[in-house]
Amino acid sequence: MAAKPRVKVPKSAAAGDIIKIKTLLSHTMESGQRKDKEGNVIPRKIINKFVCEFNGAMVFSADIDPAVAANPYFEFKAKVNESGTFKFIWTDDDGSVIETEKQIEVS
C-alpha cells in the first residue's frame, strides 16, 4: 500500500492568526521483527522524520522512533503573517520521501 498523506490547513486566515494544522499519513509500518511465510525477517519500514515548512522556513519537525504507531498523526499550531505554501515531508527508513503541499491565503 502506498503512503497517502492527509492534511488539514485553513484556506484563509488574518495576518497574525495562529492556525491549527493536522496531518495523518496512511502508511503500512513494519517493525522489522516479524517474519514472512518463508521465515525471512520482513525489513523495518517506518516513517522516521516529519517536517513542515512554510514558504521555505521550518515550522515543525519531529524525529520518529520505532515505537510510533502505523499512520502517524501530528497536530500543531503555526502563526501566519503572509500568504503562502505549507510543505509537508515524511521520510521513510528506505529513504523514500512523501510530500504534499497546502496553500493559505492571508488577508
C-alpha positions as CSV (number, residue, x, y, z in Angstrom):
1,M,0.0,0.0,0.0
2,A,1.4,3.4,-1.0
3,A,1.6,6.0,1.7
4,K,-1.2,8.6,1.5
5,P,-0.9,11.9,3.3
6,R,-4.0,13.8,4.6
7,V,-3.5,17.4,5.7
8,K,-5.9,20.0,7.1
9,V,-4.9,23.6,6.8
10,P,-7.4,26.5,6.8
11,K,-7.8,28.0,3.3
12,S,-7.6,31.5,4.8
13,A,-6.6,33.5,7.9
14,A,-6.0,37.0,9.0
15,A,-2.4,38.2,9.4
16,G,-1.0,37.2,12.8
17,D,-3.5,34.4,13.3
18,I,-2.4,31.2,15.0
19,I,-3.8,28.3,13.0
20,K,-4.2,24.6,13.8
21,I,-2.7,22.1,11.3
22,K,-3.5,18.4,11.3
23,T,-1.6,15.7,9.4
24,L,-2.2,12.0,9.0
25,L,-0.1,9.7,6.9
26,S,-1.7,6.3,6.0
27,H,1.4,4.1,6.0
28,T,1.9,0.4,6.5
29,M,4.5,0.4,9.2
30,E,6.8,-2.7,9.7
31,S,8.7,-3.1,12.9
32,G,11.4,-5.3,11.4
33,Q,10.7,-8.1,13.9
34,R,8.0,-10.1,12.0
35,K,8.7,-12.9,9.6
36,D,7.1,-13.8,6.3
37,K,5.7,-17.2,5.4
38,E,9.1,-18.5,4.5
39,G,10.6,-17.4,7.9
40,N,12.5,-14.4,6.5
41,V,12.6,-11.2,8.6
42,I,10.4,-8.5,7.0
43,P,12.6,-5.4,6.8
44,R,11.8,-2.5,9.1
45,K,9.8,0.2,7.3
46,I,8.8,3.2,9.4
47,I,8.4,6.9,9.0
48,N,11.4,8.3,10.9
49,K,11.2,12.0,10.2
50,F,8.4,14.6,9.7
51,V,9.0,18.2,8.7
52,C,6.6,21.0,8.0
53,E,7.8,24.2,6.2
54,F,6.1,27.5,5.4
55,N,7.4,29.4,2.4
56,G,10.7,27.5,2.9
57,A,11.1,28.1,6.6
58,M,10.8,25.2,9.1
59,V,7.6,25.4,11.2
60,F,7.7,21.9,12.8
61,S,10.0,18.9,12.8
62,A,9.9,15.5,14.6
63,D,12.2,12.6,14.7
64,I,10.1,9.5,15.0
65,D,11.2,6.4,16.9
66,P,10.3,2.8,16.1
67,A,7.6,2.7,18.8
68,V,5.3,5.0,16.7
69,A,2.0,3.6,15.6
70,A,1.1,3.0,12.0
71,N,-0.5,6.0,10.3
72,P,1.4,8.7,12.2
73,Y,-0.8,11.7,13.2
74,F,0.5,15.2,14.1
75,E,-1.4,18.2,15.3
76,F,0.4,21.6,15.8
77,K,-0.1,25.3,15.6
78,A,1.6,27.9,13.4
79,K,1.4,31.7,13.2
80,V,0.8,33.1,9.7
81,N,1.7,36.6,8.7
82,E,1.6,36.2,4.9
83,S,0.0,34.1,2.2
84,G,2.0,31.1,1.2
85,T,2.5,27.4,1.0
86,F,2.9,24.8,3.7
87,K,5.0,21.9,2.6
88,F,4.8,18.6,4.5
89,I,7.6,16.0,4.2
90,W,7.7,12.4,5.6
91,T,10.9,10.4,5.3
92,D,10.8,6.6,5.4
93,D,13.6,4.2,6.6
94,D,14.2,3.2,3.0
95,G,15.0,6.8,2.1
96,S,11.7,7.4,0.2
97,V,10.0,10.7,0.8
98,I,6.3,11.5,0.8
99,E,5.4,15.2,0.2
100,T,2.3,17.3,-0.1
101,E,1.6,21.0,-0.1
102,K,-1.3,23.2,1.0
103,Q,-1.9,26.9,0.3
104,I,-3.2,29.5,2.7
105,E,-4.4,33.0,1.8
106,V,-3.7,35.6,4.5
107,S,-5.5,39.0,4.5
